[in-house]
Each structure stands twice: as structure tokens, then as C-alpha cells.
Amino acid sequence: MIRMKAKKFICLCHDVTEDDVLKAIEAGYDDLETLKRFTGATTGPCQGKSCMMHLIRILGQKGKLREAKTVVIRPPIDPVPIGIFSGEEG
């Protein structure tokens, strides 16, 4: 019987696993901003609401957490009229 290692997903928006994050840290991407840019974590539709604390936890466990800050969250590229969200504009 072949046993597969269970994947621990950190960022569900971009399918980033804990192994992906650990490999990135070993490669030198060892702060929140570079991890974000290298793995894509925190850049999905949730904007880090589901994965930011996991990244901070992993960095802390690895002794790489230098500052208690989060990544820069940017608004969507294209402005969207607010009426679209209420169904008023089509």
C-alpha cells in the first residue's frame, strides 16, 4: 500500500501548502513580503484573511519573524462601481 503525505494547505486561494512555504523560507524568502511575492499567499480573493496568521506562525516557529507587521493589501486593479454589488447596475 502506498501512503501519500497529507498536504497542509496554508492558502486555499492559491493552493499554497505548508511545504511550499517551508521550501521558500529555506530558499531565502524568509519574511512576509517576500513569501507573499514568491508563493502568492495572501494575494487571493481573501486578501490574506485565511492565510496570513499561518504564515506568521510558520515564520515564528522557524525563528524568522523579525517584525510584527502584515503585508501590504492593495485594492482591486480596476475600480468597480458600488452599484454592481447591490445589483443596481448591469
C-alpha positions in Angstrom: 0.0 0.0 0.0 1.4 3.4 -1.0 1.0 6.1 1.6 0.8 9.7 0.5 1.9 12.5 2.7 -1.1 14.7 3.6 -0.9 18.3 2.3 -1.4 21.1 4.7 -2.8 24.0 2.8 -1.9 27.4 4.0 -3.5 29.5 1.3 -6.6 27.9 -0.3 -7.0 30.8 -2.8 -3.7 29.8 -4.5 -3.2 26.2 -3.3 -0.1 27.1 -1.3 0.9 24.3 1.1 3.0 24.3 4.2 5.8 22.5 2.3 5.7 25.3 -0.3 6.2 27.9 2.5 9.0 25.9 4.2 10.9 25.4 0.9 10.5 29.2 0.2 11.9 30.0 3.6 14.9 27.6 3.1 15.5 29.4 -0.3 15.8 32.7 1.5 12.3 34.1 1.2 12.0 34.5 4.9 9.8 37.5 5.6 6.1 38.1 4.9 6.5 40.4 1.9 8.9 38.1 0.0 6.9 35.0 1.0 3.8 36.7 -0.4 5.6 37.5 -3.7 7.2 34.1 -4.1 4.3 31.9 -3.1 1.3 34.0 -3.9 -0.1 33.5 -0.5 -2.2 36.5 0.8 -2.9 37.7 -2.8 -6.1 35.8 -3.5 -9.7 36.9 -3.1 -9.5 36.7 0.7 -6.5 39.1 0.8 -4.8 37.1 3.5 -7.7 36.8 5.9 -7.4 33.0 5.9 -3.6 32.5 5.4 -1.8 35.5 7.0 -1.7 34.1 10.5 -0.5 30.7 9.2 2.5 32.4 7.5 3.2 34.4 10.7 3.0 31.2 12.8 5.4 29.3 10.5 7.9 32.2 10.4 7.8 32.4 14.2 8.4 28.7 14.5 11.4 29.0 12.2 12.7 32.0 14.2 12.4 34.2 11.2 9.7 36.6 12.4 11.6 39.9 12.6 8.6 42.3 12.9 5.0 42.1 13.9 3.5 43.5 10.8 1.4 42.3 8.0 1.8 42.6 4.2 0.5 45.5 2.1 -3.0 44.8 1.0 -3.9 46.6 -2.3 -7.3 47.4 -3.7 -8.5 45.7 -6.9 -6.7 46.9 -10.1 -9.9 48.0 -11.9 -12.4 50.2 -10.0 -15.8 48.6 -9.7 -19.0 50.7 -9.3 -20.6 50.0 -5.9 -24.0 49.5 -7.6 -22.8 46.3 -9.1 -22.6 44.7 -5.7 -26.2 45.6 -4.9 -27.4 44.5 -8.4 -28.5 48.1 -9.4 -26.1 48.3 -12.3 -25.9 45.8 -15.1 
